[in-house]
Amino acid sequence: MNKSFGRGRRSEFRFLEAMRSRGLECVKSSRSDDIKKHIDFYIMNDDGELIATVDVKGENQLNEIWVEMKNVRGDKGWLYGDATIIAFEMPELGGFVCVLTKHLR
């Protein structure tokens, strides 16, 4: 589990750097929001207004994406979390593919 957690944190760091390189303000969520709401980051506009909530998914398999409908505790999975965007890290594409969560549902 620690290995998976570490890979996820590295993906989150790469996402944060990608957003900042585009001039977007990206704020890390609280541990509680990360676990309960499935939100890793808040994206703000230049006026400091919230424009998106993001859950980052890293280390995906080539040509394959798994979604979590229910988590290991039996609670709602990230597909039904509060993030408006899921950002899939796709190294084979050179970055992240961002998808509206409602479209995945």
Rosetta blueprint (number, residue, H / E / L):
1 M L
2 N H
3 K H
4 S H
5 F H
6 G H
7 R H
8 G H
9 R H
10 R H
11 S H
12 E H
13 F H
14 R H
15 F H
16 L H
17 E H
18 A H
19 M H
20 R H
21 S H
22 R L
23 G L
24 L L
25 E E
26 C E
27 V E
28 K E
29 S L
30 S L
31 R H
32 S H
33 D H
34 D H
35 I H
36 K H
37 K H
38 H L
39 I L
40 D L
41 F E
42 Y E
43 I E
44 M E
45 N L
46 D L
47 D L
48 G L
49 E L
50 L E
51 I E
52 A E
53 T E
54 V E
55 D E
56 V E
57 K E
58 G L
59 E L
60 N L
61 Q E
62 L L
63 N L
64 E E
65 I L
66 W L
67 V L
68 E L
69 M L
70 K E
71 N L
72 V L
73 R L
74 G L
75 D L
76 K E
77 G L
78 W H
79 L H
80 Y H
81 G L
82 D L
83 A L
84 T L
85 I E
86 I E
87 A E
88 F E
89 E E
90 M E
91 P H
92 E H
93 L H
94 G L
95 G E
96 F E
97 V E
98 C E
99 V E
100 L E
101 T H
102 K H
103 H H
104 L H
105 R L
